[in-house]
Amino acid sequence: MSNNIAIVAGGTGLVGQYVLEYLLEDDDFEKVYILNRRSVGYIHHKAKEIIVDFENLSDSVNDIRPTHAYCCLGTTIKKAGSKEAFKKVDYYYALEFAEVVHRLGCENFSVVTALGTNHPSSIFYNQVKYELTQSLIRERFQILNIIQPSLLIGDRGEIRIGEKIGQKVFEWTNSLWIGPFKKYAGIEGRQVAKAMVAISKKQQHGIFKYPSDQLQKF
Ligand SMILES: NC(=O)c1ccc[n+]([C@@H]2O[C@H](COP(=O)([O-])OP(=O)(O)OC[C@H]3O[C@@H](n4cnc5c(N)ncnc54)[C@H](OP(=O)(O)O)[C@@H]3O)[C@@H](O)[C@H]2O)c1
């Protein structure tokens, strides 16, 4: 048993729930802190849920000394209600989480962004993810893992019609994505989480980007 301590934001989401699952069953982690805005009530001897207000994060986590941080936060413009409200979660809350855990001494940060966000974009969603990536790079973690999935497949416990149709199309056409286009194939949320946790355990320092096709290999 190793004494790694994980901290997770967005642990109630599609990817986040599986990240928790993998961390809790991994003997390399002795404690898993889960920052939620609502109580889910995890029953596991390693899990500690903390109900937080992402506007005032530092007060709630001051006593924690995480070694590994996982950001699976996110929303949609539709769900958030406006572009500004979307950016608040996908950029400001994610960055606040990064800054707070860095101040607590964490040097290993993994974040889920999205495919195609390495450059500035006229698409608002992609631009926000790009800006988050740039800000996280400036934060200078010893290890920064940027997880870039294509369309996520899996049950989120809510209905997103556009995404459901997209998922079906991706499921039907997945075998057609080959060669350099393979990274565009849809990917299961569980697979993204499995890759994210495995990647975070690598010891090499630096900034690493993992597009969908690489995530499929874990
Ligand atoms: N959907 C896709 O196909 C796709 C593709 C590529 C990348 N991504 C990105 O991958 C990441 C993870 O996606 P996902 O589908 O796993 O996300 P998800 O299922 O929508 O979960 C998002 C998480 O963020 C939390 N959250 C949302 N709004 C919040 C707020 N205002 N305050 C605090 N917490 C909030 C949610 O908490 P609650 O449960 O309390 O709401 C949940 O834990 C996101 O950044 C997403 O943009 C998605």
PDBQT file of the ligand as one rigid body, heavy atoms in Angstrom, charges set to zero:
ROOT
HETATM    1  N1  LIG A 301     -19.725  15.090 -23.359  1.00  0.00    +0.000 N 
HETATM    2  C1  LIG A 301     -18.778  14.783 -24.191  1.00  0.00    +0.000 C 
HETATM    3  O1  LIG A 301     -18.977  14.083 -25.197  1.00  0.00    +0.000 OA
HETATM    4  C2  LIG A 301     -17.372  15.302 -23.945  1.00  0.00    +0.000 A 
HETATM    5  C3  LIG A 301     -16.406  15.101 -24.918  1.00  0.00    +0.000 A 
HETATM    6  C4  LIG A 301     -15.105  15.511 -24.642  1.00  0.00    +0.000 A 
HETATM    7  C5  LIG A 301     -14.798  16.120 -23.441  1.00  0.00    +0.000 A 
HETATM    8  N2  LIG A 301     -15.776  16.339 -22.512  1.00  0.00    +0.000 N 
HETATM    9  C6  LIG A 301     -15.389  16.993 -21.249  1.00  0.00    +0.000 C 
HETATM   10  O2  LIG A 301     -15.088  15.970 -20.320  1.00  0.00    +0.000 OA
HETATM   11  C7  LIG A 301     -15.276  16.455 -18.980  1.00  0.00    +0.000 C 
HETATM   12  C8  LIG A 301     -16.061  15.425 -18.178  1.00  0.00    +0.000 C 
HETATM   13  O3  LIG A 301     -17.287  15.205 -18.858  1.00  0.00    +0.000 OA
HETATM   14  P1  LIG A 301     -18.457  14.343 -18.203  1.00  0.00    +0.000 P 
HETATM   15  O4  LIG A 301     -19.390  14.010 -19.311  1.00  0.00    +0.000 OA
HETATM   16  O5  LIG A 301     -17.875  13.266 -17.360  1.00  0.00    +0.000 OA
HETATM   17  O6  LIG A 301     -19.151  15.453 -17.286  1.00  0.00    +0.000 OA
HETATM   18  P2  LIG A 301     -20.548  15.340 -16.513  1.00  0.00    +0.000 P 
HETATM   19  O7  LIG A 301     -21.052  13.961 -16.505  1.00  0.00    +0.000 OA
HETATM   20  O8  LIG A 301     -21.421  16.415 -17.079  1.00  0.00    +0.000 OA
HETATM   21  O9  LIG A 301     -20.097  15.724 -15.021  1.00  0.00    +0.000 OA
HETATM   22  C9  LIG A 301     -19.628  16.989 -14.747  1.00  0.00    +0.000 C 
HETATM   23  C10 LIG A 301     -19.191  17.149 -13.301  1.00  0.00    +0.000 C 
HETATM   24  O10 LIG A 301     -19.019  18.555 -13.055  1.00  0.00    +0.000 OA
HETATM   25  C11 LIG A 301     -19.838  18.927 -11.939  1.00  0.00    +0.000 C 
HETATM   26  N3  LIG A 301     -20.400  20.265 -12.118  1.00  0.00    +0.000 N 
HETATM   27  C12 LIG A 301     -21.125  20.719 -13.162  1.00  0.00    +0.000 A 
HETATM   28  N4  LIG A 301     -21.528  21.978 -12.927  1.00  0.00    +0.000 NA
HETATM   29  C13 LIG A 301     -21.061  22.307 -11.694  1.00  0.00    +0.000 A 
HETATM   30  C14 LIG A 301     -21.156  23.492 -10.884  1.00  0.00    +0.000 A 
HETATM   31  N5  LIG A 301     -21.803  24.576 -11.278  1.00  0.00    +0.000 N 
HETATM   32  N6  LIG A 301     -20.541  23.483  -9.665  1.00  0.00    +0.000 NA
HETATM   33  C15 LIG A 301     -19.873  22.390  -9.261  1.00  0.00    +0.000 A 
HETATM   34  N7  LIG A 301     -19.745  21.245  -9.971  1.00  0.00    +0.000 NA
HETATM   35  C16 LIG A 301     -20.344  21.213 -11.184  1.00  0.00    +0.000 A 
HETATM   36  C17 LIG A 301     -20.963  17.935 -11.903  1.00  0.00    +0.000 C 
HETATM   37  O11 LIG A 301     -21.536  17.920 -10.615  1.00  0.00    +0.000 OA
HETATM   38  P3  LIG A 301     -23.104  17.579 -10.401  1.00  0.00    +0.000 P 
HETATM   39  O12 LIG A 301     -23.220  16.081 -10.550  1.00  0.00    +0.000 OA
HETATM   40  O13 LIG A 301     -23.384  18.065  -9.036  1.00  0.00    +0.000 OA
HETATM   41  O14 LIG A 301     -23.855  18.319 -11.482  1.00  0.00    +0.000 OA
HETATM   42  C18 LIG A 301     -20.218  16.651 -12.277  1.00  0.00    +0.000 C 
HETATM   43  O15 LIG A 301     -19.551  16.115 -11.163  1.00  0.00    +0.000 OA
HETATM   44  C19 LIG A 301     -15.980  17.805 -19.120  1.00  0.00    +0.000 C 
HETATM   45  O16 LIG A 301     -15.058  18.828 -18.919  1.00  0.00    +0.000 OA
HETATM   46  C20 LIG A 301     -16.465  17.799 -20.567  1.00  0.00    +0.000 C 
HETATM   47  O17 LIG A 301     -16.532  19.123 -21.124  1.00  0.00    +0.000 OA
HETATM   48  C21 LIG A 301     -17.057  15.926 -22.737  1.00  0.00    +0.000 A 
ENDROOT
TORSDOF 0
